[in-house]
Amino acid sequence: MSTLTLNYHRYTDRSWHTSTAQLLRLLTIWYQRSRQRHQLAQLTDRQLSDIGVNLSEALAESEKPFWQA
């Protein structure tokens, strides 16, 4: 005879809060990354030179999707 075991996870208020906090943190990171890449794409050659980045590096970084580090 075989037995069937059912598992379930009971979510507590704390686990829900943690998951929500992690999601908000991830969304914040994605937003910041998107904004920074947009700003990087707007810099002039002179400004890029000042921060030690060439145009091809800036373009490569600014074209990455926001979810990619």
CHARMM-style PDB file with segment names, atoms N, HN, CA, C and O in Angstrom:
ATOM      1  N   MET     1       0.849  -1.175   0.000  1.00  0.00      PROA
ATOM      2  CA  MET     1       0.000   0.000   0.000  1.00  0.00      PROA
ATOM      3  C   MET     1       0.896   1.239   0.000  1.00  0.00      PROA
ATOM      4  O   MET     1       1.896   1.286   0.716  1.00  0.00      PROA
ATOM      5  N   SER     2       0.535   2.244  -0.806  1.00  0.00      PROA
ATOM      6  HN  SER     2      -0.278   2.207  -1.388  1.00  0.00      PROA
ATOM      7  CA  SER     2       1.314   3.474  -0.854  1.00  0.00      PROA
ATOM      8  C   SER     2       0.618   4.553  -0.026  1.00  0.00      PROA
ATOM      9  O   SER     2      -0.587   4.503   0.218  1.00  0.00      PROA
ATOM     10  N   THR     3       1.403   5.508   0.387  1.00  0.00      PROA
ATOM     11  HN  THR     3       2.382   5.550   0.189  1.00  0.00      PROA
ATOM     12  CA  THR     3       0.841   6.616   1.159  1.00  0.00      PROA
ATOM     13  C   THR     3       1.042   7.906   0.389  1.00  0.00      PROA
ATOM     14  O   THR     3       1.995   8.049  -0.378  1.00  0.00      PROA
ATOM     15  N   LEU     4       0.165   8.807   0.597  1.00  0.00      PROA
ATOM     16  HN  LEU     4      -0.609   8.690   1.219  1.00  0.00      PROA
ATOM     17  CA  LEU     4       0.224  10.110  -0.040  1.00  0.00      PROA
ATOM     18  C   LEU     4       0.489  11.144   1.037  1.00  0.00      PROA
ATOM     19  O   LEU     4      -0.230  11.216   2.033  1.00  0.00      PROA
ATOM     20  N   THR     5       1.511  11.931   0.835  1.00  0.00      PROA
ATOM     21  HN  THR     5       2.096  11.872   0.026  1.00  0.00      PROA
ATOM     22  CA  THR     5       1.842  12.966   1.799  1.00  0.00      PROA
ATOM     23  C   THR     5       1.593  14.316   1.154  1.00  0.00      PROA
ATOM     24  O   THR     5       2.093  14.592   0.064  1.00  0.00      PROA
ATOM     25  N   LEU     6       0.833  15.142   1.813  1.00  0.00      PROA
ATOM     26  HN  LEU     6       0.426  14.918   2.699  1.00  0.00      PROA
ATOM     27  CA  LEU     6       0.556  16.483   1.324  1.00  0.00      PROA
ATOM     28  C   LEU     6       1.334  17.489   2.160  1.00  0.00      PROA
ATOM     29  O   LEU     6       1.318  17.451   3.391  1.00  0.00      PROA
ATOM     30  N   ASN     7       1.992  18.360   1.481  1.00  0.00      PROA
ATOM     31  HN  ASN     7       2.005  18.390   0.481  1.00  0.00      PROA
ATOM     32  CA  ASN     7       2.733  19.418   2.165  1.00  0.00      PROA
ATOM     33  C   ASN     7       2.143  20.755   1.777  1.00  0.00      PROA
ATOM     34  O   ASN     7       1.756  20.967   0.628  1.00  0.00      PROA
ATOM     35  N   TYR     8       2.079  21.634   2.719  1.00  0.00      PROA
ATOM     36  HN  TYR     8       2.393  21.462   3.652  1.00  0.00      PROA
ATOM     37  CA  TYR     8       1.676  22.993   2.410  1.00  0.00      PROA
ATOM     38  C   TYR     8       2.432  23.926   3.323  1.00  0.00      PROA
ATOM     39  O   TYR     8       2.877  23.547   4.406  1.00  0.00      PROA
ATOM     40  N   HSD     9       2.565  25.129   2.871  1.00  0.00      PROA
ATOM     41  HN  HSD     9       2.203  25.437   1.991  1.00  0.00      PROA
ATOM     42  CA  HSD     9       3.275  26.135   3.653  1.00  0.00      PROA
ATOM     43  C   HSD     9       2.258  27.155   4.128  1.00  0.00      PROA
ATOM     44  O   HSD     9       1.568  27.782   3.323  1.00  0.00      PROA
ATOM     45  N   ARG    10       2.174  27.312   5.393  1.00  0.00      PROA
ATOM     46  HN  ARG    10       2.734  26.803   6.046  1.00  0.00      PROA
ATOM     47  CA  ARG    10       1.263  28.303   5.946  1.00  0.00      PROA
ATOM     48  C   ARG    10       2.002  29.626   6.037  1.00  0.00      PROA
ATOM     49  O   ARG    10       2.995  29.753   6.752  1.00  0.00      PROA
ATOM     50  N   TYR    11       1.507  30.597   5.309  1.00  0.00      PROA
ATOM     51  HN  TYR    11       0.700  30.494   4.727  1.00  0.00      PROA
ATOM     52  CA  TYR    11       2.144  31.899   5.295  1.00  0.00      PROA
ATOM     53  C   TYR    11       1.747  32.684   6.531  1.00  0.00      PROA
ATOM     54  O   TYR    11       0.568  32.835   6.850  1.00  0.00      PROA
ATOM     55  N   THR    12       2.742  33.165   7.197  1.00  0.00      PROA
ATOM     56  HN  THR    12       3.700  33.041   6.938  1.00  0.00      PROA
ATOM     57  CA  THR    12       2.490  34.001   8.357  1.00  0.00      PROA
ATOM     58  C   THR    12       2.575  35.460   7.939  1.00  0.00      PROA
ATOM     59  O   THR    12       3.046  35.774   6.846  1.00  0.00      PROA
ATOM     60  N   ASP    13       2.129  36.327   8.788  1.00  0.00      PROA
ATOM     61  HN  ASP    13       1.746  36.072   9.675  1.00  0.00      PROA
ATOM     62  CA  ASP    13       2.225  37.754   8.493  1.00  0.00      PROA
ATOM     63  C   ASP    13       3.664  38.153   8.236  1.00  0.00      PROA
ATOM     64  O   ASP    13       3.932  38.984   7.368  1.00  0.00      PROA
ATOM     65  N   ARG    14       4.576  37.584   8.963  1.00  0.00      PROA
ATOM     66  HN  ARG    14       4.359  36.909   9.668  1.00  0.00      PROA
ATOM     67  CA  ARG    14       5.986  37.926   8.821  1.00  0.00      PROA
ATOM     68  C   ARG    14       6.533  37.495   7.462  1.00  0.00      PROA
ATOM     69  O   ARG    14       7.258  38.259   6.825  1.00  0.00      PROA
ATOM     70  N   SER    15       6.198  36.279   7.004  1.00  0.00      PROA
ATOM     71  HN  SER    15       5.609  35.659   7.521  1.00  0.00      PROA
ATOM     72  CA  SER    15       6.720  35.822   5.711  1.00  0.00      PROA
ATOM     73  C   SER    15       6.138  36.659   4.571  1.00  0.00      PROA
ATOM     74  O   SER    15       6.830  36.935   3.591  1.00  0.00      PROA
ATOM     75  N   TRP    16       4.883  37.060   4.690  1.00  0.00      PROA
ATOM     76  HN  TRP    16       4.320  36.836   5.486  1.00  0.00      PROA
ATOM     77  CA  TRP    16       4.274  37.916   3.673  1.00  0.00      PROA
ATOM     78  C   TRP    16       4.968  39.266   3.643  1.00  0.00      PROA
ATOM     79  O   TRP    16       5.234  39.810   2.572  1.00  0.00      PROA
ATOM     80  N   HSD    17       5.259  39.804   4.819  1.00  0.00      PROA
ATOM     81  HN  HSD    17       5.043  39.362   5.690  1.00  0.00      PROA
ATOM     82  CA  HSD    17       5.940  41.094   4.912  1.00  0.00      PROA
ATOM     83  C   HSD    17       7.335  41.013   4.297  1.00  0.00      PROA
ATOM     84  O   HSD    17       7.754  41.921   3.578  1.00  0.00      PROA
ATOM     85  N   THR    18       8.047  39.934   4.576  1.00  0.00      PROA
ATOM     86  HN  THR    18       7.707  39.196   5.159  1.00  0.00      PROA
ATOM     87  CA  THR    18       9.391  39.749   4.027  1.00  0.00      PROA
ATOM     88  C   THR    18       9.343  39.670   2.503  1.00  0.00      PROA
ATOM     89  O   THR    18      10.150  40.301   1.821  1.00  0.00      PROA
ATOM     90  N   SER    19       8.407  38.904   1.978  1.00  0.00      PROA
ATOM     91  HN  SER    19       7.752  38.391   2.533  1.00  0.00      PROA
ATOM     92  CA  SER    19       8.285  38.774   0.529  1.00  0.00      PROA
ATOM     93  C   SER    19       7.949  40.118  -0.123  1.00  0.00      PROA
ATOM     94  O   SER    19       8.494  40.458  -1.173  1.00  0.00      PROA
ATOM     95  N   THR    20       7.067  40.866   0.496  1.00  0.00      PROA
ATOM     96  HN  THR    20       6.625  40.590   1.350  1.00  0.00      PROA
ATOM     97  CA  THR    20       6.701  42.175  -0.027  1.00  0.00      PROA
ATOM     98  C   THR    20       7.886  43.121   0.022  1.00  0.00      PROA
ATOM     99  O   THR    20       8.122  43.870  -0.927  1.00  0.00      PROA
ATOM    100  N   ALA    21       8.630  43.097   1.109  1.00  0.00      PROA
ATOM    101  HN  ALA    21       8.439  42.488   1.879  1.00  0.00      PROA
ATOM    102  CA  ALA    21       9.806  43.957   1.248  1.00  0.00      PROA
ATOM    103  C   ALA    21      10.848  43.605   0.189  1.00  0.00      PROA
ATOM    104  O   ALA    21      11.472  44.497  -0.385  1.00  0.00      PROA
ATOM    105  N   GLN    22      11.038  42.318  -0.072  1.00  0.00      PROA
ATOM    106  HN  GLN    22      10.530  41.593   0.394  1.00  0.00      PROA
ATOM    107  CA  GLN    22      12.006  41.894  -1.084  1.00  0.00      PROA
ATOM    108  C   GLN    22      11.564  42.339  -2.474  1.00  0.00      PROA
ATOM    109  O   GLN    22      12.391  42.764  -3.280  1.00  0.00      PROA
ATOM    110  N   LEU    23      10.277  42.246  -2.756  1.00  0.00      PROA
ATOM    111  HN  LEU    23       9.606  41.900  -2.101  1.00  0.00      PROA
ATOM    112  CA  LEU    23       9.757  42.682  -4.045  1.00  0.00      PROA
ATOM    113  C   LEU    23       9.934  44.190  -4.218  1.00  0.00      PROA
ATOM    114  O   LEU    23      10.350  44.648  -5.281  1.00  0.00      PROA
ATOM    115  N   LEU    24       9.622  44.951  -3.187  1.00  0.00      PROA
ATOM    116  HN  LEU    24       9.284  44.579  -2.323  1.00  0.00      PROA
ATOM    117  CA  LEU    24       9.800  46.398  -3.260  1.00  0.00      PROA
ATOM    118  C   LEU    24      11.262  46.769  -3.455  1.00  0.00      PROA
ATOM    119  O   LEU    24      11.572  47.699  -4.200  1.00  0.00      PROA
ATOM    120  N   ARG    25      12.153  46.057  -2.799  1.00  0.00      PROA
ATOM    121  HN  ARG    25      11.901  45.302  -2.194  1.00  0.00      PROA
ATOM    122  CA  ARG    25      13.589  46.311  -2.956  1.00  0.00      PROA
ATOM    123  C   ARG    25      14.020  46.035  -4.390  1.00  0.00      PROA
ATOM    124  O   ARG    25      14.768  46.818  -4.977  1.00  0.00      PROA
ATOM    125  N   LEU    26      13.554  44.929  -4.953  1.00  0.00      PROA
ATOM    126  HN  LEU    26      12.947  44.293  -4.476  1.00  0.00      PROA
ATOM    127  CA  LEU    26      13.900  44.586  -6.329  1.00  0.00      PROA
ATOM    128  C   LEU    26      13.367  45.628  -7.308  1.00  0.00      PROA
ATOM    129  O   LEU    26      14.077  46.040  -8.225  1.00  0.00      PROA
ATOM    130  N   LEU    27      12.126  46.053  -7.119  1.00  0.00      PROA
ATOM    131  HN  LEU    27      11.548  45.718  -6.374  1.00  0.00      PROA
ATOM    132  CA  LEU    27      11.555  47.078  -7.994  1.00  0.00      PROA
ATOM    133  C   LEU    27      12.323  48.392  -7.886  1.00  0.00      PROA
ATOM    134  O   LEU    27      12.509  49.090  -8.883  1.00  0.00      PROA
ATOM    135  N   THR    28      12.767  48.728  -6.685  1.00  0.00      PROA
ATOM    136  HN  THR    28      12.616  48.161  -5.875  1.00  0.00      PROA
ATOM    137  CA  THR    28      13.560  49.943  -6.486  1.00  0.00      PROA
ATOM    138  C   THR    28      14.894  49.845  -7.216  1.00  0.00      PROA
ATOM    139  O   THR    28      15.325  50.804  -7.856  1.00  0.00      PROA
ATOM    140  N   ILE    29      15.537  48.706  -7.122  1.00  0.00      PROA
ATOM    141  HN  ILE    29      15.186  47.927  -6.602  1.00  0.00      PROA
ATOM    142  CA  ILE    29      16.815  48.492  -7.814  1.00  0.00      PROA
ATOM    143  C   ILE    29      16.619  48.618  -9.317  1.00  0.00      PROA
ATOM    144  O   ILE    29      17.406  49.274  -9.999  1.00  0.00      PROA
ATOM    145  N   TRP    30      15.569  47.990  -9.831  1.00  0.00      PROA
ATOM    146  HN  TRP    30      14.929  47.457  -9.277  1.00  0.00      PROA
ATOM    147  CA  TRP    30      15.305  48.054 -11.269  1.00  0.00      PROA
ATOM    148  C   TRP    30      15.036  49.480 -11.723  1.00  0.00      PROA
ATOM    149  O   TRP    30      15.515  49.894 -12.779  1.00  0.00      PROA
ATOM    150  N   TYR    31      14.278  50.234 -10.939  1.00  0.00      PROA
ATOM    151  HN  TYR    31      13.889  49.897 -10.081  1.00  0.00      PROA
ATOM    152  CA  TYR    31      13.976  51.620 -11.288  1.00  0.00      PROA
ATOM    153  C   TYR    31      15.251  52.464 -11.301  1.00  0.00      PROA
ATOM    154  O   TYR    31      15.480  53.238 -12.231  1.00  0.00      PROA
ATOM    155  N   GLN    32      16.079  52.308 -10.261  1.00  0.00      PROA
ATOM    156  HN  GLN    32      15.892  51.679  -9.507  1.00  0.00      PROA
ATOM    157  CA  GLN    32      17.325  53.071 -10.179  1.00  0.00      PROA
ATOM    158  C   GLN    32      18.250  52.724 -11.340  1.00  0.00      PROA
ATOM    159  O   GLN    32      18.856  53.604 -11.951  1.00  0.00      PROA
ATOM    160  N   ARG    33      18.348  51.447 -11.632  1.00  0.00      PROA
ATOM    161  HN  ARG    33      17.855  50.732 -11.135  1.00  0.00      PROA
ATOM    162  CA  ARG    33      19.212  51.000 -12.728  1.00  0.00      PROA
ATOM    163  C   ARG    33      18.744  51.574 -14.056  1.00  0.00      PROA
ATOM    164  O   ARG    33      19.563  52.026 -14.856  1.00  0.00      PROA
ATOM    165  N   SER    34      17.458  51.562 -14.298  1.00  0.00      PROA
ATOM    166  HN  SER    34      16.792  51.195 -13.648  1.00  0.00      PROA
ATOM    167  CA  SER    34      16.901  52.114 -15.532  1.00  0.00      PROA
ATOM    168  C   SER    34      17.179  53.610 -15.631  1.00  0.00      PROA
ATOM    169  O   SER    34      17.583  54.104 -16.684  1.00  0.00      PROA
ATOM    170  N   ARG    35      16.962  54.324 -14.538  1.00  0.00      PROA
ATOM    171  HN  ARG    35      16.634  53.923 -13.682  1.00  0.00      PROA
ATOM    172  CA  ARG    35      17.182  55.768 -14.523  1.00  0.00      PROA
ATOM    173  C   ARG    35      18.656  56.111 -14.744  1.00  0.00      PROA
ATOM    174  O   ARG    35      18.971  57.034 -15.495  1.00  0.00      PROA
ATOM    175  N   GLN    36      19.557  55.374 -14.095  1.00  0.00      PROA
ATOM    176  HN  GLN    36      19.301  54.624 -13.485  1.00  0.00      PROA
ATOM    177  CA  GLN    36      20.986  55.624 -14.243  1.00  0.00      PROA
ATOM    178  C   GLN    36      21.452  55.356 -15.662  1.00  0.00      PROA
ATOM    179  O   GLN    36      22.280  56.094 -16.196  1.00  0.00      PROA
ATOM    180  N   ARG    37      20.930  54.310 -16.271  1.00  0.00      PROA
ATOM    181  HN  ARG    37      20.258  53.710 -15.837  1.00  0.00      PROA
ATOM    182  CA  ARG    37      21.323  54.001 -17.645  1.00  0.00      PROA
ATOM    183  C   ARG    37      20.799  55.047 -18.619  1.00  0.00      PROA
ATOM    184  O   ARG    37      21.470  55.386 -19.593  1.00  0.00      PROA
ATOM    185  N   HSD    38      19.619  55.548 -18.359  1.00  0.00      PROA
ATOM    186  HN  HSD    38      19.074  55.273 -17.567  1.00  0.00      PROA
ATOM    187  CA  HSD    38      19.084  56.621 -19.190  1.00  0.00      PROA
ATOM    188  C   HSD    38      19.958  57.872 -19.057  1.00  0.00      PROA
ATOM    189  O   HSD    38      20.269  58.522 -20.055  1.00  0.00      PROA
ATOM    190  N   GLN    39      20.345  58.202 -17.845  1.00  0.00      PROA
ATOM    191  HN  GLN    39      20.093  57.674 -17.034  1.00  0.00      PROA
ATOM    192  CA  GLN    39      21.201  59.370 -17.619  1.00  0.00      PROA
ATOM    193  C   GLN    39      22.569  59.179 -18.265  1.00  0.00      PROA
ATOM    194  O   GLN    39      23.124  60.120 -18.832  1.00  0.00      PROA
ATOM    195  N   LEU    40      23.107  57.984 -18.185  1.00  0.00      PROA
ATOM    196  HN  LEU    40      22.656  57.219 -17.725  1.00  0.00      PROA
ATOM    197  CA  LEU    40      24.399  57.686 -18.806  1.00  0.00      PROA
ATOM    198  C   LEU    40      24.331  57.917 -20.313  1.00  0.00      PROA
ATOM    199  O   LEU    40      25.267  58.448 -20.909  1.00  0.00      PROA
ATOM    200  N   ALA    41      23.233  57.520 -20.917  1.00  0.00      PROA
ATOM    201  HN  ALA    41      22.472  57.088 -20.433  1.00  0.00      PROA
ATOM    202  CA  ALA    41      23.071  57.693 -22.361  1.00  0.00      PROA
ATOM    203  C   ALA    41      22.987  59.165 -22.761  1.00  0.00      PROA
ATOM    204  O   ALA    41      23.241  59.500 -23.918  1.00  0.00      PROA
ATOM    205  N   GLN    42      22.640  60.044 -21.834  1.00  0.00      PROA
ATOM    206  HN  GLN    42      22.434  59.772 -20.893  1.00  0.00      PROA
ATOM    207  CA  GLN    42      22.493  61.469 -22.126  1.00  0.00      PROA
ATOM    208  C   GLN    42      23.793  62.261 -21.965  1.00  0.00      PROA
ATOM    209  O   GLN    42      23.848  63.433 -22.339  1.00  0.00      PROA
ATOM    210  N   LEU    43      24.837  61.640 -21.415  1.00  0.00      PROA
ATOM    211  HN  LEU    43      24.793  60.688 -21.111  1.00  0.00      PROA
ATOM    212  CA  LEU    43      26.088  62.360 -21.166  1.00  0.00      PROA
ATOM    213  C   LEU    43      26.823  62.674 -22.462  1.00  0.00      PROA
ATOM    214  O   LEU    43      26.748  61.927 -23.438  1.00  0.00      PROA
ATOM    215  N   THR    44      27.527  63.783 -22.446  1.00  0.00      PROA
ATOM    216  HN  THR    44      27.588  64.390 -21.653  1.00  0.00      PROA
ATOM    217  CA  THR    44      28.350  64.183 -23.595  1.00  0.00      PROA
ATOM    218  C   THR    44      29.678  63.436 -23.555  1.00  0.00      PROA
ATOM    219  O   THR    44      30.022  62.812 -22.552  1.00  0.00      PROA
ATOM    220  N   ASP    45      30.421  63.507 -24.663  1.00  0.00      PROA
ATOM    221  HN  ASP    45      30.142  64.014 -25.478  1.00  0.00      PROA
ATOM    222  CA  ASP    45      31.747  62.884 -24.708  1.00  0.00      PROA
ATOM    223  C   ASP    45      32.650  63.434 -23.601  1.00  0.00      PROA
ATOM    224  O   ASP    45      33.410  62.688 -22.984  1.00  0.00      PROA
ATOM    225  N   ARG    46      32.565  64.708 -23.362  1.00  0.00      PROA
ATOM    226  HN  ARG    46      31.947  65.314 -23.863  1.00  0.00      PROA
ATOM    227  CA  ARG    46      33.380  65.359 -22.336  1.00  0.00      PROA
ATOM    228  C   ARG    46      33.027  64.805 -20.941  1.00  0.00      PROA
ATOM    229  O   ARG    46      33.916  64.498 -20.147  1.00  0.00      PROA
ATOM    230  N   GLN    47      31.745  64.685 -20.661  1.00  0.00      PROA
ATOM    231  HN  GLN    47      31.023  64.934 -21.306  1.00  0.00      PROA
ATOM    232  CA  GLN    47      31.308  64.168 -19.371  1.00  0.00      PROA
ATOM    233  C   GLN    47      31.703  62.700 -19.203  1.00  0.00      PROA
ATOM    234  O   GLN    47      32.095  62.279 -18.115  1.00  0.00      PROA
ATOM    235  N   LEU    48      31.598  61.936 -20.269  1.00  0.00      PROA
ATOM    236  HN  LEU    48      31.279  62.278 -21.152  1.00  0.00      PROA
ATOM    237  CA  LEU    48      32.023  60.538 -20.211  1.00  0.00      PROA
ATOM    238  C   LEU    48      33.515  60.444 -19.940  1.00  0.00      PROA
ATOM    239  O   LEU    48      33.958  59.606 -19.155  1.00  0.00      PROA
ATOM    240  N   SER    49      34.283  61.300 -20.585  1.00  0.00      PROA
ATOM    241  HN  SER    49      33.923  61.981 -21.222  1.00  0.00      PROA
ATOM    242  CA  SER    49      35.716  61.334 -20.366  1.00  0.00      PROA
ATOM    243  C   SER    49      36.043  61.659 -18.909  1.00  0.00      PROA
ATOM    244  O   SER    49      36.970  61.093 -18.328  1.00  0.00      PROA
ATOM    245  N   ASP    50      35.275  62.571 -18.332  1.00  0.00      PROA
ATOM    246  HN  ASP    50      34.522  63.031 -18.804  1.00  0.00      PROA
ATOM    247  CA  ASP    50      35.494  62.957 -16.937  1.00  0.00      PROA
ATOM    248  C   ASP    50      35.299  61.789 -15.971  1.00  0.00      PROA
ATOM    249  O   ASP    50      35.965  61.716 -14.939  1.00  0.00      PROA
ATOM    250  N   ILE    51      34.393  60.883 -16.303  1.00  0.00      PROA
ATOM    251  HN  ILE    51      33.852  60.942 -17.142  1.00  0.00      PROA
ATOM    252  CA  ILE    51      34.155  59.740 -15.411  1.00  0.00      PROA
ATOM    253  C   ILE    51      34.920  58.493 -15.849  1.00  0.00      PROA
ATOM    254  O   ILE    51      34.783  57.430 -15.244  1.00  0.00      PROA
ATOM    255  N   GLY    52      35.724  58.627 -16.902  1.00  0.00      PROA
ATOM    256  HN  GLY    52      35.835  59.491 -17.393  1.00  0.00      PROA
ATOM    257  CA  GLY    52      36.578  57.528 -17.334  1.00  0.00      PROA
ATOM    258  C   GLY    52      35.865  56.445 -18.119  1.00  0.00      PROA
ATOM    259  O   GLY    52      36.245  55.276 -18.062  1.00  0.00      PROA
ATOM    260  N   VAL    53      34.836  56.829 -18.849  1.00  0.00      PROA
ATOM    261  HN  VAL    53      34.526  57.779 -18.895  1.00  0.00      PROA
ATOM    262  CA  VAL    53      34.065  55.874 -19.648  1.00  0.00      PROA
ATOM    263  C   VAL    53      34.074  56.357 -21.092  1.00  0.00      PROA
ATOM    264  O   VAL    53      33.867  57.542 -21.354  1.00  0.00      PROA
ATOM    265  N   ASN    54      34.316  55.435 -22.037  1.00  0.00      PROA
ATOM    266  HN  ASN    54      34.484  54.473 -21.824  1.00  0.00      PROA
ATOM    267  CA  ASN    54      34.255  55.857 -23.432  1.00  0.00      PROA
ATOM    268  C   ASN    54      32.844  55.654 -23.980  1.00  0.00      PROA
ATOM    269  O   ASN    54      32.003  55.022 -23.342  1.00  0.00      PROA
ATOM    270  N   LEU    55      32.604  56.189 -25.149  1.00  0.00      PROA
ATOM    271  HN  LEU    55      33.288  56.702 -25.667  1.00  0.00      PROA
ATOM    272  CA  LEU    55      31.262  56.179 -25.726  1.00  0.00      PROA
ATOM    273  C   LEU    55      30.742  54.760 -25.945  1.00  0.00      PROA
ATOM    274  O   LEU    55      29.574  54.487 -25.669  1.00  0.00      PROA
ATOM    275  N   SER    56      31.572  53.871 -26.428  1.00  0.00      PROA
ATOM    276  HN  SER    56      32.521  54.093 -26.652  1.00  0.00      PROA
ATOM    277  CA  SER    56      31.107  52.498 -26.683  1.00  0.00      PROA
ATOM    278  C   SER    56      30.727  51.776 -25.391  1.00  0.00      PROA
ATOM    279  O   SER    56      29.761  51.013 -25.368  1.00  0.00      PROA
ATOM    280  N   GLU    57      31.478  52.012 -24.320  1.00  0.00      PROA
ATOM    281  HN  GLU    57      32.263  52.632 -24.339  1.00  0.00      PROA
ATOM    282  CA  GLU    57      31.133  51.418 -23.018  1.00  0.00      PROA
ATOM    283  C   GLU    57      29.811  51.977 -22.500  1.00  0.00      PROA
ATOM    284  O   GLU    57      28.972  51.242 -21.979  1.00  0.00      PROA
ATOM    285  N   ALA    58      29.641  53.278 -22.652  1.00  0.00      PROA
ATOM    286  HN  ALA    58      30.322  53.875 -23.076  1.00  0.00      PROA
ATOM    287  CA  ALA    58      28.407  53.926 -22.194  1.00  0.00      PROA
ATOM    288  C   ALA    58      27.204  53.405 -22.970  1.00  0.00      PROA
ATOM    289  O   ALA    58      26.154  53.135 -22.388  1.00  0.00      PROA
ATOM    290  N   LEU    59      27.356  53.266 -24.269  1.00  0.00      PROA
ATOM    291  HN  LEU    59      28.210  53.486 -24.742  1.00  0.00      PROA
ATOM    292  CA  LEU    59      26.253  52.758 -25.079  1.00  0.00      PROA
ATOM    293  C   LEU    59      25.925  51.309 -24.739  1.00  0.00      PROA
ATOM    294  O   LEU    59      24.756  50.935 -24.641  1.00  0.00      PROA
ATOM    295  N   ALA    60      26.960  50.503 -24.559  1.00  0.00      PROA
ATOM    296  HN  ALA    60      27.909  50.807 -24.639  1.00  0.00      PROA
ATOM    297  CA  ALA    60      26.738  49.097 -24.206  1.00  0.00      PROA
ATOM    298  C   ALA    60      25.987  48.989 -22.872  1.00  0.00      PROA
ATOM    299  O   ALA    60      25.073  48.176 -22.737  1.00  0.00      PROA
ATOM    300  N   GLU    61      26.369  49.797 -21.907  1.00  0.00      PROA
ATOM    301  HN  GLU    61      27.111  50.457 -22.017  1.00  0.00      PROA
ATOM    302  CA  GLU    61      25.705  49.766 -20.593  1.00  0.00      PROA
ATOM    303  C   GLU    61      24.289  50.313 -20.679  1.00  0.00      PROA
ATOM    304  O   GLU    61      23.370  49.745 -20.089  1.00  0.00      PROA
ATOM    305  N   SER    62      24.105  51.390 -21.393  1.00  0.00      PROA
ATOM    306  HN  SER    62      24.851  51.852 -21.872  1.00  0.00      PROA
ATOM    307  CA  SER    62      22.784  52.019 -21.451  1.00  0.00      PROA
ATOM    308  C   SER    62      21.768  51.193 -22.233  1.00  0.00      PROA
ATOM    309  O   SER    62      20.564  51.368 -22.048  1.00  0.00      PROA
ATOM    310  N   GLU    63      22.229  50.301 -23.098  1.00  0.00      PROA
ATOM    311  HN  GLU    63      23.207  50.159 -23.248  1.00  0.00      PROA
ATOM    312  CA  GLU    63      21.324  49.461 -23.879  1.00  0.00      PROA
ATOM    313  C   GLU    63      20.906  48.187 -23.163  1.00  0.00      PROA
ATOM    314  O   GLU    63      20.042  47.464 -23.659  1.00  0.00      PROA
ATOM    315  N   LYS    64      21.493  47.894 -22.013  1.00  0.00      PROA
ATOM    316  HN  LYS    64      22.195  48.482 -21.610  1.00  0.00      PROA
ATOM    317  CA  LYS    64      21.108  46.707 -21.249  1.00  0.00      PROA
ATOM    318  C   LYS    64      19.698  46.891 -20.700  1.00  0.00      PROA
ATOM    319  O   LYS    64      19.308  48.004 -20.347  1.00  0.00      PROA
ATOM    320  N   PRO    65      18.935  45.806 -20.627  1.00  0.00      PROA
ATOM    321  CA  PRO    65      17.622  45.901 -19.985  1.00  0.00      PROA
ATOM    322  C   PRO    65      17.771  46.131 -18.481  1.00  0.00      PROA
ATOM    323  O   PRO    65      18.777  45.745 -17.884  1.00  0.00      PROA
ATOM    324  N   PHE    66      16.773  46.757 -17.879  1.00  0.00      PROA
ATOM    325  HN  PHE    66      15.956  47.070 -18.363  1.00  0.00      PROA
ATOM    326  CA  PHE    66      16.871  47.139 -16.468  1.00  0.00      PROA
ATOM    327  C   PHE    66      17.037  45.955 -15.528  1.00  0.00      PROA
ATOM    328  O   PHE    66      17.570  46.125 -14.432  1.00  0.00      PROA
ATOM    329  N   TRP    67      16.607  44.779 -15.912  1.00  0.00      PROA
ATOM    330  HN  TRP    67      16.174  44.641 -16.802  1.00  0.00      PROA
ATOM    331  CA  TRP    67      16.713  43.638 -15.021  1.00  0.00      PROA
ATOM    332  C   TRP    67      18.084  42.973 -15.084  1.00  0.00      PROA
ATOM    333  O   TRP    67      18.381  42.093 -14.276  1.00  0.00      PROA
ATOM    334  N   GLN    68      18.910  43.377 -16.020  1.00  0.00      PROA
ATOM    335  HN  GLN    68      18.669  44.091 -16.676  1.00  0.00      PROA
ATOM    336  CA  GLN    68      20.229  42.780 -16.165  1.00  0.00      PROA
ATOM    337  C   GLN    68      21.269  43.634 -15.440  1.00  0.00      PROA
ATOM    338  O   GLN    68      21.359  44.842 -15.660  1.00  0.00      PROA
ATOM    339  N   ALA    69      22.044  42.994 -14.582  1.00  0.00      PROA
ATOM    340  HN  ALA    69      21.971  42.013 -14.404  1.00  0.00      PROA
ATOM    341  CA  ALA    69      23.065  43.712 -13.808  1.00  0.00      PROA
ATOM    342  C   ALA    69      24.274  43.999 -14.670  1.00  0.00      PROA
ATOM    343  OT1 ALA    69      25.241  44.597 -14.198  1.00  0.00      PROA
TER     344      ALA     69
END
